[in-house]
């Protein structure tokens, strides 16, 4: 067994010896993206497992070890990890936990401390916790490389493109399951290509993006256009089926076409915040130059993905720069806690691109999202009278029926605005 090593503050470190023996557990949020991320980490020499345990046991584990006033995503992420350790067949003395830490004042920085506190409460304080961050915490057995960062960026592009085209095809597929099968095939194919060293350069990425779009275009589709419903909100609740009670699947079952903004804009947003902080308050010129360079590179990759979608005839999202322009006059760059001004910008982009029907999914009591999400709905409604936005809260005590009824009422209004005669029944 690897020797436990602590730093001067008493924090348990993940060592090189642990890297060889331990399995790193990662909570699930985006199946396609995270599947690619796990494979890339495995190629770098880490043993990685993505957690897919769901259900009430996860919520109960979170409630047991996290204060019930804490953010719902924190409760779910920590609950999923502890439930997996206790009931998933893992050797608790051979696992480590990986969680993001961005340096902001919200979820992505503070969960790591809550997780360590929960592990101690559960008698599992000997399990190391790794910070997926840029310099906030360091572990000798886990570190970045330029090559790994570049490949992770490409993985985000592949994941966003798959999510984008799948949501545009799945509601209209002639043969049920064709889209899901194609997604699975491409996920396996991308992993195989990663293993062969393909798709690891930007020119290779551009070629693969075009190939993916062309292949998805071969899926037979039919039917009249459905009501499009955008999904925005706190990043975990927005993307995670565990967090939003399978929101995308529910929208499909109700005869709608889900439109979910991708992960790329959030990544650029987090880098841009470092740039804007230095522009507003001053700071390191070297850090400023590095962040500007990195942001520009990710934006170029995003441009490649958008070009591939447009070339193939798919509906493509705007660029990060487009989003930034849309939010001018509504919120400034200083509004950046949580999803910050990006959430409002995503709602504006959806409205401008013909998707005025929007579900704003947020954890109950999430102050940043109540300001930039629920708090902006009236302002947007005044400027765009046809916008049809519903804010839906998610927490351990919220019932699925109440959440779905609010969405059904929004869909009924959408169909009325679209001139459809029949609206879905509301559950009693």
C-alpha positions as CSV (number, residue, x, y, z in Angstrom):
1,X,0.0,0.0,0.0
2,X,1.2,3.5,-0.9
3,X,2.5,5.6,2.0
4,X,0.3,8.5,3.0
5,X,2.1,11.8,2.6
6,X,0.9,15.2,3.9
7,X,2.0,18.7,3.1
8,X,2.9,21.4,5.8
9,X,-0.8,22.3,6.2
10,X,-1.9,18.7,6.9
11,X,-3.4,18.1,3.4
12,X,-3.2,14.6,2.1
13,X,-1.2,14.5,-1.1
14,X,-1.6,12.3,-4.2
15,X,1.8,10.9,-4.8
16,X,3.6,9.2,-7.8
17,X,3.3,5.9,-6.0
18,X,-0.5,6.4,-5.7
19,X,-0.7,7.2,-9.4
20,X,0.5,3.6,-10.2
21,X,-1.8,1.9,-7.7
22,X,-4.9,4.0,-7.3
23,X,-8.1,4.5,-9.4
24,X,-9.2,8.1,-9.7
25,X,-13.0,8.5,-9.4
26,X,-14.6,11.3,-11.3
27,X,-18.3,12.4,-10.9
28,X,-20.4,12.3,-14.1
29,X,-21.8,15.4,-15.7
30,X,-21.5,15.0,-19.5
31,X,-21.3,11.4,-20.6
32,X,-19.7,12.0,-24.0
33,X,-17.2,14.7,-22.9
34,X,-16.2,12.9,-19.7
35,X,-15.8,9.6,-21.5
36,X,-13.3,11.3,-23.7
37,X,-11.6,13.0,-20.8
38,X,-11.2,9.7,-18.9
39,X,-9.6,8.1,-21.9
40,X,-7.1,11.0,-22.4
41,X,-6.1,10.7,-18.7
42,X,-5.7,7.0,-19.1
43,X,-3.3,7.6,-22.0
44,X,-1.3,9.8,-19.7
45,X,-0.9,7.0,-17.2
46,X,-3.8,7.4,-14.8
47,X,-6.3,4.8,-13.8
48,X,-9.7,6.6,-14.1
49,X,-13.3,5.6,-13.6
50,X,-16.4,7.9,-14.4
51,X,-19.1,7.4,-11.8
52,X,-22.6,6.6,-13.1
53,X,-24.4,5.7,-9.9
54,X,-27.7,7.5,-9.7
55,X,-30.9,7.3,-7.7
56,X,-32.1,8.2,-4.3
57,X,-29.1,6.5,-2.6
58,X,-26.8,9.2,-4.1
59,X,-29.1,12.0,-2.7
60,X,-29.3,10.3,0.7
61,X,-25.5,9.9,0.9
62,X,-25.2,13.6,0.1
63,X,-27.7,14.5,2.8
64,X,-25.9,12.4,5.3
65,X,-22.5,13.9,4.9
66,X,-23.3,17.5,3.5
67,X,-25.2,20.2,5.3
68,X,-28.7,20.4,3.7
69,X,-28.3,24.2,3.3
70,X,-25.4,23.5,0.9
71,X,-25.7,23.9,-2.9
72,X,-27.6,20.9,-4.4
73,X,-24.9,20.1,-7.0
74,X,-22.4,19.9,-4.1
75,X,-24.7,17.5,-2.3
76,X,-25.1,15.3,-5.4
77,X,-21.4,15.3,-6.4
78,X,-20.2,14.4,-2.9
79,X,-23.1,12.0,-2.4
80,X,-22.2,10.2,-5.7
81,X,-18.6,9.8,-4.7
82,X,-19.2,8.5,-1.2
83,X,-22.0,6.2,-2.4
84,X,-19.6,4.8,-5.0
85,X,-16.9,4.2,-2.4
86,X,-19.2,2.6,0.1
87,X,-21.4,0.6,-2.3
88,X,-19.6,0.5,-5.7
89,X,-17.2,-2.3,-5.1
90,X,-14.1,-0.1,-5.0
91,X,-11.3,-0.7,-2.5
92,X,-11.4,2.5,-0.4
93,X,-7.7,2.3,0.2
94,X,-7.0,2.3,-3.5
95,X,-9.1,5.2,-4.8
96,X,-8.6,9.0,-5.1
97,X,-11.3,11.6,-5.9
98,X,-11.0,14.3,-8.6
99,X,-13.0,17.5,-8.5
100,X,-12.7,20.8,-10.3
101,X,-11.5,24.0,-8.6
102,X,-11.5,27.2,-10.7
103,X,-10.7,29.8,-8.1
104,X,-14.1,31.5,-8.2
105,X,-16.4,32.2,-5.2
106,X,-18.8,29.4,-6.0
107,X,-19.2,25.7,-6.6
108,X,-16.0,24.9,-8.5
109,X,-13.7,26.1,-5.7
110,X,-15.4,25.3,-2.5
111,X,-16.7,21.8,-3.1
112,X,-13.2,20.4,-2.6
113,X,-13.2,21.5,1.1
114,X,-16.7,20.3,1.6
115,X,-15.7,16.9,0.1
116,X,-12.7,16.5,2.5
117,X,-15.0,17.4,5.4
118,X,-17.5,14.8,4.3
119,X,-14.9,12.1,3.9
120,X,-13.7,12.8,7.4
121,X,-17.2,12.5,8.7
122,X,-17.6,9.2,6.9
123,X,-14.3,7.8,8.3
124,X,-12.7,8.0,4.9
125,X,-10.2,10.8,5.5
126,X,-7.4,8.6,4.2
127,X,-8.7,9.0,0.6
128,X,-6.8,11.7,-1.3
129,X,-8.7,14.4,-3.1
130,X,-7.2,15.9,-6.3
131,X,-7.9,19.4,-7.5
132,X,-8.5,19.8,-11.2
133,X,-7.2,23.4,-11.3
134,X,-4.4,25.6,-12.6
135,X,-2.1,26.0,-9.6
136,X,-4.6,26.3,-6.7
137,X,-3.5,23.0,-5.2
138,X,-0.5,20.8,-6.3
139,X,-0.1,17.0,-6.0
140,X,3.2,15.4,-7.0
141,X,1.3,12.5,-8.6
142,X,-1.1,14.6,-10.7
143,X,0.1,17.4,-13.0
144,X,-0.8,19.0,-16.3
145,X,1.2,18.9,-19.5
146,X,0.7,21.1,-22.6
147,X,-0.1,18.0,-24.7
148,X,-2.8,16.9,-22.3
149,X,-4.4,20.3,-22.1
150,X,-4.5,20.6,-25.9
151,X,-6.1,17.1,-26.2
152,X,-8.7,18.0,-23.5
153,X,-9.6,21.1,-25.5
154,X,-10.1,18.9,-28.6
155,X,-12.2,16.5,-26.5
156,X,-14.5,19.4,-25.6
157,X,-14.9,20.3,-29.2
158,X,-15.8,16.7,-30.2
159,X,-18.2,16.4,-27.2
160,X,-19.9,19.7,-28.0
161,X,-20.3,18.8,-31.7
162,X,-21.8,15.4,-30.9
163,X,-24.2,16.9,-28.3
164,X,-25.2,19.6,-30.8
165,X,-26.0,17.4,-33.8
166,X,-27.6,14.6,-31.7
167,X,-30.1,17.1,-30.2
168,X,-30.9,18.3,-33.7
169,X,-31.4,14.8,-35.2
170,X,-32.9,12.7,-32.3
171,X,-36.4,14.3,-32.2
172,X,-36.8,13.6,-36.0
173,X,-35.1,10.2,-36.5
174,X,-37.1,7.7,-38.6
175,X,-35.7,4.7,-36.7
176,X,-35.7,5.2,-32.9
177,X,-32.3,4.7,-31.5
178,X,-30.3,5.6,-34.6
179,X,-28.9,8.8,-33.1
180,X,-27.9,7.1,-29.8
181,X,-26.2,4.3,-31.7
182,X,-24.3,6.8,-33.8
183,X,-23.2,8.7,-30.7
184,X,-21.9,5.5,-29.1
185,X,-20.1,4.5,-32.3
186,X,-18.3,7.8,-32.6
187,X,-17.4,7.8,-28.9
188,X,-15.7,4.5,-29.3
189,X,-14.2,5.6,-32.6
190,X,-12.7,8.7,-31.1
191,X,-11.3,6.7,-28.3
192,X,-9.7,4.3,-30.7
193,X,-8.3,7.2,-32.7
194,X,-6.9,8.7,-29.6
195,X,-5.2,5.4,-28.9
196,X,-3.7,5.5,-32.4
197,X,-2.5,9.1,-31.9
198,X,-5.2,10.4,-34.3
199,X,-7.3,13.5,-33.6
200,X,-4.5,15.0,-31.5
201,X,-3.6,18.0,-33.7
202,X,-5.9,20.9,-34.8
203,X,-5.7,19.9,-38.5
204,X,-6.7,16.4,-37.6
205,X,-9.5,17.7,-35.4
206,X,-10.9,19.8,-38.2
207,X,-11.0,16.8,-40.5
208,X,-12.7,14.6,-37.9
209,X,-15.3,17.3,-37.1
210,X,-16.2,17.4,-40.8
211,X,-16.3,13.6,-40.9
212,X,-18.6,13.4,-37.9
213,X,-21.0,15.9,-39.3
214,X,-21.2,14.1,-42.6
215,X,-21.8,10.7,-40.9
216,X,-24.6,12.1,-38.6
217,X,-26.2,13.5,-41.8
218,X,-26.8,10.0,-43.0
219,X,-29.3,9.3,-40.3
220,X,-32.9,9.3,-41.9
221,X,-35.1,12.0,-40.5
222,X,-38.7,13.1,-41.0
223,X,-41.5,15.2,-39.5
224,X,-42.5,18.8,-39.1
225,X,-40.3,21.1,-36.9
226,X,-40.9,20.7,-33.2
227,X,-41.0,23.3,-30.6
228,X,-37.4,24.1,-29.6
229,X,-36.6,24.4,-25.9
230,X,-33.3,25.8,-24.7
231,X,-31.7,24.6,-21.5
232,X,-29.5,27.0,-19.4
233,X,-28.6,27.2,-15.8
234,X,-26.0,26.3,-13.2
235,X,-23.5,24.1,-15.1
236,X,-24.0,20.9,-13.2
237,X,-27.8,21.1,-13.1
238,X,-27.9,22.2,-16.7
239,X,-25.9,19.2,-18.0
240,X,-26.3,16.4,-15.5
241,X,-29.2,14.0,-15.8
242,X,-28.8,13.2,-12.1
243,X,-29.1,16.9,-11.3
244,X,-32.0,17.8,-13.5
245,X,-34.1,14.6,-13.4
246,X,-33.3,13.7,-17.0
247,X,-34.6,17.0,-18.3
248,X,-33.5,16.4,-22.0
249,X,-35.2,13.0,-22.1
250,X,-38.4,14.6,-20.6
251,X,-38.4,17.3,-23.3
252,X,-38.0,14.6,-26.0
253,X,-40.9,12.7,-24.5
254,X,-43.1,15.8,-24.5
255,X,-42.4,16.3,-28.3
256,X,-39.9,19.1,-28.0
257,X,-36.4,19.5,-29.5
258,X,-33.9,20.3,-26.7
259,X,-31.3,22.9,-27.4
260,X,-28.4,22.8,-24.9
261,X,-25.5,25.3,-25.2
262,X,-22.2,23.4,-25.0
263,X,-19.3,23.4,-22.6
264,X,-16.9,25.4,-24.7
265,X,-18.3,28.8,-23.9
266,X,-18.1,28.1,-20.2
267,X,-14.5,27.1,-20.5
268,X,-13.7,30.3,-22.4
269,X,-15.7,32.3,-19.9
270,X,-13.6,31.0,-17.0
271,X,-10.4,31.9,-18.9
272,X,-11.8,35.3,-19.8
273,X,-12.6,36.1,-16.2
274,X,-8.8,35.9,-15.4
275,X,-8.2,38.4,-18.3
276,X,-10.9,40.8,-17.3
277,X,-9.8,40.7,-13.6
278,X,-6.4,41.9,-14.6
279,X,-7.9,44.5,-17.0
280,X,-10.1,45.9,-14.3
281,X,-8.0,45.5,-11.2
282,X,-4.4,45.0,-12.4
283,X,-2.2,42.0,-12.0
284,X,0.6,39.9,-13.6
285,X,1.4,40.8,-17.2
286,X,2.7,37.3,-17.8
287,X,-0.5,35.7,-16.5
288,X,-2.5,38.1,-18.6
289,X,-0.5,37.2,-21.8
290,X,-0.8,33.5,-21.0
291,X,-4.6,33.6,-20.5
292,X,-5.1,35.7,-23.6
293,X,-3.1,33.2,-25.6
294,X,-5.0,30.2,-24.2
295,X,-8.3,31.9,-24.7
296,X,-7.5,32.7,-28.3
297,X,-6.5,29.1,-29.0
298,X,-9.7,27.7,-27.6
299,X,-11.7,30.3,-29.5
300,X,-10.0,29.2,-32.7
301,X,-10.9,25.6,-32.0
302,X,-14.5,26.7,-31.3
303,X,-14.5,28.4,-34.7
304,X,-13.4,25.1,-36.3
305,X,-16.3,23.3,-34.7
306,X,-18.8,26.0,-35.8
307,X,-17.5,26.0,-39.3
308,X,-18.0,22.2,-39.5
309,X,-21.6,22.5,-38.3
310,X,-22.4,25.2,-40.8
311,X,-20.7,23.4,-43.7
312,X,-22.9,20.3,-43.0
313,X,-26.1,22.3,-42.7
314,X,-26.6,22.0,-39.0
315,X,-27.7,24.8,-36.8
316,X,-24.5,26.2,-35.3
317,X,-24.1,28.2,-32.1
318,X,-22.5,31.6,-32.1
319,X,-18.9,32.3,-30.9
320,X,-18.0,33.4,-27.4
321,X,-17.4,36.9,-28.8
322,X,-20.9,36.9,-30.2
323,X,-22.3,36.0,-26.7
324,X,-20.2,38.8,-25.1
325,X,-21.7,41.3,-27.5
326,X,-25.2,40.2,-26.9
327,X,-25.0,40.7,-23.1
328,X,-23.7,44.3,-23.4
329,X,-26.2,46.7,-21.8
330,X,-27.5,43.9,-19.5
331,X,-24.6,42.8,-17.4
332,X,-20.9,43.8,-17.2
333,X,-17.8,41.7,-16.9
334,X,-17.7,42.0,-13.2
335,X,-20.8,39.7,-12.9
336,X,-18.9,36.5,-13.0
337,X,-19.8,34.4,-9.9
338,X,-21.1,30.9,-10.9
339,X,-22.1,31.2,-14.5
340,X,-22.3,35.0,-14.3
341,X,-23.2,37.0,-17.3
342,X,-22.7,34.0,-19.5
343,X,-26.0,32.5,-18.4
344,X,-27.9,35.7,-19.4
345,X,-25.9,35.7,-22.7
346,X,-26.9,32.1,-23.4
347,X,-30.6,33.1,-23.0
348,X,-30.1,36.0,-25.3
349,X,-28.4,33.8,-27.9
350,X,-31.3,31.3,-27.8
351,X,-33.9,34.1,-28.2
352,X,-32.0,35.6,-31.1
353,X,-31.5,32.2,-32.8
354,X,-35.2,31.3,-32.8
355,X,-35.4,29.4,-29.5
356,X,-37.4,31.7,-27.3
357,X,-38.7,28.9,-25.1
358,X,-36.1,28.3,-22.3
359,X,-35.8,26.3,-19.1
360,X,-33.5,27.9,-16.6
361,X,-32.5,25.0,-14.3
362,X,-31.0,26.1,-11.1
363,X,-30.3,24.7,-7.6
364,X,-32.7,26.1,-5.0
365,X,-31.1,29.0,-3.2
366,X,-28.3,29.4,-5.7
367,X,-27.7,33.2,-5.4
368,X,-25.6,33.7,-8.6
369,X,-28.2,31.9,-10.7
370,X,-31.1,33.7,-9.1
371,X,-29.5,37.0,-10.1
372,X,-28.3,36.2,-13.7
373,X,-31.1,33.6,-14.4
374,X,-34.4,34.2,-12.6
375,X,-33.5,37.8,-11.9
376,X,-33.1,38.6,-15.6
377,X,-36.3,37.0,-16.9
378,X,-38.4,40.1,-16.5
379,X,-35.8,42.3,-18.2
380,X,-35.6,39.9,-21.2
381,X,-39.4,39.6,-21.3
382,X,-39.7,43.4,-21.5
383,X,-37.2,43.5,-24.4
384,X,-38.4,40.3,-26.1
385,X,-42.2,39.9,-25.4
386,X,-42.3,36.5,-27.2
387,X,-39.6,35.0,-24.9
388,X,-41.1,32.2,-22.9
389,X,-38.8,31.4,-20.0
390,X,-39.4,29.2,-16.9
391,X,-37.1,29.0,-13.9
392,X,-37.1,25.5,-12.3
393,X,-35.5,24.9,-9.0
394,X,-33.9,21.5,-8.1
395,X,-33.1,20.4,-4.6
396,X,-33.5,17.2,-2.5
397,X,-37.0,18.0,-1.4
398,X,-38.4,19.2,-4.8
399,X,-40.8,16.8,-6.4
400,X,-40.3,15.7,-10.0
401,X,-44.0,16.2,-10.8
402,X,-43.9,19.8,-9.8
403,X,-40.8,20.5,-11.9
404,X,-42.3,18.7,-14.9
405,X,-45.6,20.5,-14.5
406,X,-43.9,23.9,-14.7
407,X,-42.1,22.8,-17.9
408,X,-45.4,21.5,-19.3
409,X,-47.1,24.8,-18.7
410,X,-44.2,26.5,-20.5
411,X,-44.6,24.1,-23.4
412,X,-48.3,24.7,-23.5
413,X,-47.6,28.4,-23.8
414,X,-45.0,27.8,-26.5
415,X,-47.4,25.7,-28.6
416,X,-50.1,28.4,-28.2
417,X,-47.7,31.0,-29.4
418,X,-46.7,28.7,-32.3
419,X,-50.4,28.2,-33.2
420,X,-50.7,24.6,-32.2
421,X,-54.0,23.5,-30.9
422,X,-53.1,20.7,-28.5
423,X,-51.1,21.1,-25.3
424,X,-49.8,18.3,-23.1
425,X,-51.9,17.5,-20.0
426,X,-50.6,18.5,-16.6
427,X,-50.1,15.8,-14.0
428,X,-52.4,15.9,-11.0
